[in-house]
Amino acid sequence: MRAGVFFEGGCRRGNVVVFGAMQTNTERRFSPLGWSLLLLTVTTGMVDAVSFMGLGRVFTALMTGNVAFLGFALAGAEGVSPARSLAALAAFALGALAGGRLAAAMRTATHRRWLTWAAVFEVSFMVAAVVCALEFDYRAGTPLWSIYGIIVGTAVAMGVRTATVLRLADPDLKTTVLTLTIAGIAADSRLAGGAGARAGRRLAAVLALLLGAAIGGYTLRTVGAWLPLALAAGLTAGATALYVSHSDARTIGWGKPGASR
C-alpha cells in the first residue's frame, strides 16, 4: 500500500504499519480491531464486578478507584482495605511492566506473534485467578488467600492488557479507561460545537463496560466468582483470535505509546 494509507487502526508508512496514526476520515469504522477491543472492554466490566462486589471495595482493572480508596483510608474511612488496594496497584504495575517489556522485546516481530504472546500472558494469569476463585466463598468472603490470589491474578492480567492496548493507540477504545472516552462524547458533541465524530465508537465502549459489569455481577451472585472470571478469560482469548486472524503478518513498528497521536 502507498505511504500514509490507513490500515485498520493504524497507518502504513513504507513497509511498516504504525499504530495510532490519526485518521482523516470522518470516523473510524469498526474493524476486527475495534470489535476485539469492545469484547475486551466487556471483560473489564466482568473483572471489576468480581473485584468490587466480591473482594471488598477494590478494583483490579480500573486503577483510578484504588488510588481514591487509599486516600479514603488515610482520611479514616471505614470498610476500605488499603492492603487490597495496594496489592491491586502493585500487581497491575507489574503486569504493565511485563507487557511493556514484551512489546519492546518483540519490536521486530510480526503483529500476530506479539499479540498472541500478550494474550497468552494475560489469559494465563486470568486462569490462575479462576483457580483461586474455585475455593472462594463470595458471601462469607473467605478464604483470605483466595481473595489475594484473585486480586493479583486479575490485576497482573489487566496490566499486561493495558500496556498492550496502549501500543495499539486507539483513542476511543482503551478497554480499561473510560474517563476520556466519556469526556470526548460530550466535548466533541454538536451541542458543544463539535462535529460529533466517533461518538458511536465511544458510546459503544461505555455500553460494553456496562454490559460486562452487569453480567459479571449477576454471575457472581448466582453462581460464584469463578464463572465471570472464566468467561472473561474465554472472551479475551476469542477477541485476540478474532483480530490476529485478520491482522497483518508483516513486521510492525512503533515508538513510544501514543507518540504518533
C-alpha positions as CSV (number, residue, x, y, z in Angstrom):
1,M,0.0,0.0,0.0
2,R,1.1,3.6,-0.5
3,A,2.7,5.5,2.3
4,G,0.1,7.1,4.5
5,V,-2.7,4.8,3.6
6,F,-4.7,3.8,6.7
7,F,-4.8,0.1,7.7
8,E,-7.4,-0.7,10.3
9,G,-6.3,1.1,13.5
10,G,-3.0,2.4,12.1
11,C,-1.2,3.9,9.1
12,R,1.3,2.2,6.8
13,R,4.5,4.1,6.2
14,G,6.8,2.4,3.8
15,N,6.8,-1.3,4.8
16,V,5.9,-0.8,8.4
17,V,2.4,-0.3,10.0
18,V,2.5,2.4,12.6
19,F,-0.4,2.2,15.1
20,G,-2.0,5.3,16.5
21,A,-1.7,7.4,13.4
22,M,-4.6,9.9,13.1
23,Q,-7.2,9.2,10.5
24,T,-8.6,12.0,8.4
25,N,-11.8,10.1,7.7
26,T,-15.0,11.3,9.4
27,E,-15.0,8.3,11.8
28,R,-13.1,5.1,12.0
29,R,-15.4,2.2,11.2
30,F,-15.4,-0.9,13.3
31,S,-12.7,-3.2,12.0
32,P,-11.7,-6.5,13.6
33,L,-9.5,-4.5,15.9
34,G,-12.5,-2.4,17.0
35,W,-14.7,-5.4,17.7
36,S,-11.8,-7.1,19.6
37,L,-11.3,-4.1,21.8
38,L,-15.0,-3.9,22.5
39,L,-15.0,-7.5,23.7
40,L,-12.1,-6.8,25.9
41,T,-13.9,-3.8,27.4
42,V,-16.8,-6.2,28.3
43,T,-14.3,-8.4,30.1
44,T,-13.1,-5.3,32.1
45,G,-16.6,-4.9,33.5
46,M,-16.7,-8.6,34.4
47,V,-13.4,-8.4,36.2
48,D,-14.2,-5.3,38.2
49,A,-17.7,-6.6,39.1
50,V,-16.0,-9.6,40.8
51,S,-13.3,-7.4,42.5
52,F,-15.6,-4.7,43.8
53,M,-18.6,-6.7,44.7
54,G,-16.8,-9.9,45.8
55,L,-13.4,-8.9,47.1
56,G,-14.3,-5.8,49.2
57,R,-14.0,-2.3,47.6
58,V,-11.1,-2.9,45.3
59,F,-10.7,-2.7,41.6
60,T,-8.3,-4.9,39.6
61,A,-8.8,-3.3,36.2
62,L,-9.8,0.4,36.7
63,M,-6.9,1.6,38.8
64,T,-8.2,5.1,39.5
65,G,-10.6,3.8,42.1
66,N,-7.8,2.2,44.1
67,V,-5.9,5.4,44.4
68,A,-9.1,7.1,45.7
69,F,-9.7,4.2,48.1
70,L,-6.2,4.7,49.6
71,G,-7.0,8.4,50.1
72,F,-10.2,7.5,51.8
73,A,-8.3,5.1,54.1
74,L,-5.9,7.9,55.0
75,A,-8.9,10.0,55.9
76,G,-10.1,7.3,58.3
77,A,-12.9,5.9,56.1
78,E,-14.3,2.5,57.3
79,G,-14.8,-0.5,55.1
80,V,-11.8,0.2,52.9
81,S,-8.8,-2.1,52.7
82,P,-5.5,-0.3,51.9
83,A,-3.7,-3.7,51.7
84,R,-6.0,-4.9,48.9
85,S,-5.8,-1.6,47.0
86,L,-2.0,-1.6,47.3
87,A,-1.9,-5.3,46.2
88,A,-4.0,-4.5,43.1
89,L,-1.9,-1.4,42.2
90,A,1.4,-3.3,42.6
91,A,0.2,-6.3,40.6
92,F,-1.2,-4.1,37.9
93,A,2.1,-2.2,37.6
94,L,3.9,-5.5,37.5
95,G,1.7,-6.6,34.6
96,A,2.1,-3.3,32.8
97,L,5.9,-3.6,33.1
98,A,5.7,-7.2,31.7
99,G,3.5,-6.0,28.9
100,G,5.9,-3.2,28.0
101,R,8.9,-5.4,28.2
102,L,7.2,-7.9,25.9
103,A,6.4,-5.2,23.4
104,A,9.9,-3.9,23.4
105,A,11.4,-7.4,23.1
106,M,9.2,-8.1,20.1
107,R,9.7,-4.8,18.3
108,T,10.8,-6.6,15.1
109,A,8.3,-9.5,15.4
110,T,5.1,-9.8,13.5
111,H,1.9,-8.2,14.8
112,R,0.3,-11.6,15.1
113,R,3.1,-13.1,17.1
114,W,3.3,-10.1,19.5
115,L,-0.5,-10.1,20.2
116,T,-0.6,-13.9,20.6
117,W,2.1,-13.8,23.3
118,A,0.5,-10.9,25.0
119,A,-2.8,-12.8,25.1
120,V,-1.0,-16.0,26.4
121,F,0.4,-14.0,29.4
122,E,-3.0,-12.3,30.1
123,V,-5.1,-15.4,29.8
124,S,-2.6,-17.5,31.9
125,F,-3.0,-15.1,34.9
126,M,-6.8,-15.0,34.4
127,V,-6.9,-18.8,34.6
128,A,-4.8,-18.6,37.7
129,A,-7.4,-16.3,39.2
130,V,-10.2,-18.7,38.2
131,V,-8.4,-21.5,40.0
132,C,-8.2,-19.3,43.2
133,A,-11.9,-18.4,42.7
134,L,-12.9,-22.0,42.8
135,E,-12.2,-22.0,46.6
136,F,-13.7,-18.6,47.2
137,D,-16.9,-18.2,49.2
138,Y,-18.5,-15.0,47.9
139,R,-20.9,-14.5,50.7
140,A,-18.5,-15.3,53.5
141,G,-15.6,-13.5,51.9
142,T,-13.2,-16.3,52.6
143,P,-10.5,-17.7,52.4
144,L,-8.2,-14.7,52.5
145,W,-5.5,-16.4,50.3
146,S,-8.1,-16.8,47.6
147,I,-9.0,-13.1,47.7
148,Y,-5.4,-12.1,47.2
149,G,-4.9,-14.7,44.6
150,I,-7.8,-13.3,42.6
151,I,-6.6,-9.7,43.1
152,V,-3.1,-10.5,41.9
153,G,-4.0,-12.7,39.1
154,T,-6.6,-10.4,37.5
155,A,-4.6,-7.2,38.2
156,V,-1.5,-8.6,36.5
157,A,-3.6,-9.7,33.5
158,M,-5.2,-6.2,33.2
159,G,-1.8,-4.6,33.5
160,V,-0.5,-6.7,30.6
161,R,-3.5,-5.9,28.6
162,T,-3.4,-2.1,29.2
163,A,0.3,-1.9,28.2
164,T,-0.6,-3.8,25.0
165,V,-3.6,-1.7,24.2
166,L,-1.5,1.4,24.7
167,R,0.7,0.2,21.8
168,L,-2.4,-0.1,19.6
169,A,-3.1,3.6,20.4
170,D,-6.8,3.7,19.7
171,P,-8.0,6.9,21.3
172,D,-11.6,5.7,21.9
173,L,-11.2,2.0,22.9
174,K,-8.7,1.7,25.8
175,T,-10.6,-1.2,27.3
176,T,-9.7,-0.3,30.9
177,V,-10.1,3.5,30.9
178,L,-13.4,5.4,30.1
179,T,-13.0,8.8,31.7
180,L,-11.6,10.4,28.5
181,T,-14.0,8.5,26.4
182,I,-17.0,9.9,28.2
183,A,-15.5,13.4,28.2
184,G,-14.9,13.0,24.4
185,I,-18.6,12.1,23.8
186,A,-19.7,15.4,25.5
187,A,-16.8,17.7,24.4
188,D,-16.9,16.7,20.7
189,S,-20.7,16.7,20.5
190,R,-22.7,19.0,18.3
191,L,-24.1,20.7,21.5
192,A,-20.5,21.6,22.4
193,G,-19.8,23.0,18.9
194,G,-18.0,19.9,17.7
195,A,-18.7,17.5,14.8
196,G,-19.8,14.6,17.0
197,A,-17.0,12.5,15.4
198,R,-16.5,8.9,16.7
199,A,-19.5,9.3,19.1
200,G,-20.8,5.9,18.1
201,R,-17.5,4.1,18.9
202,R,-17.2,6.0,22.2
203,L,-20.7,5.2,23.3
204,A,-20.2,1.6,22.3
205,A,-17.2,1.4,24.7
206,V,-19.3,2.8,27.6
207,L,-22.1,0.3,26.9
208,A,-19.6,-2.6,26.6
209,L,-18.2,-1.9,30.1
210,L,-21.8,-1.5,31.5
211,L,-22.8,-4.8,29.9
212,G,-19.7,-6.6,31.3
213,A,-20.3,-5.2,34.8
214,A,-23.9,-6.4,34.7
215,I,-23.0,-9.9,33.5
216,G,-20.2,-10.1,36.0
217,G,-22.3,-9.0,38.9
218,Y,-25.1,-11.3,38.1
219,T,-23.0,-14.4,37.5
220,L,-21.0,-13.7,40.7
221,R,-24.2,-13.5,42.8
222,T,-25.9,-16.5,41.2
223,V,-23.0,-18.9,40.6
224,G,-19.7,-17.7,42.0
225,A,-16.6,-15.7,41.3
226,W,-15.1,-18.4,39.1
227,L,-17.7,-18.1,36.3
228,P,-17.4,-14.4,35.3
229,L,-13.6,-14.8,35.5
230,A,-13.7,-17.9,33.3
231,L,-16.0,-16.1,30.9
232,A,-13.6,-13.1,30.8
233,A,-10.6,-15.4,30.1
234,G,-12.5,-17.1,27.3
235,L,-13.6,-13.8,25.7
236,T,-10.1,-12.4,25.9
237,A,-8.8,-15.4,24.0
238,G,-11.6,-15.1,21.5
239,A,-11.1,-11.4,21.0
240,T,-7.4,-11.9,20.4
241,A,-8.0,-14.7,17.9
242,L,-10.6,-12.5,16.1
243,Y,-8.1,-9.7,15.5
244,V,-5.0,-11.9,14.9
245,S,-6.8,-13.8,12.2
246,H,-7.3,-10.5,10.3
247,S,-4.1,-8.7,11.2
248,D,-1.1,-8.0,9.0
249,A,1.6,-10.7,9.0
250,R,4.5,-8.3,8.3
251,T,6.7,-6.6,10.9
252,I,5.0,-3.9,13.0
253,G,7.0,-0.8,14.1
254,W,6.2,1.5,17.0
255,G,7.8,4.2,19.1
256,K,6.6,5.4,22.4
257,P,2.9,4.6,23.2
258,G,0.7,7.3,21.8
259,A,3.7,9.2,20.3
260,S,2.1,9.5,16.9
261,R,-1.2,10.8,18.2
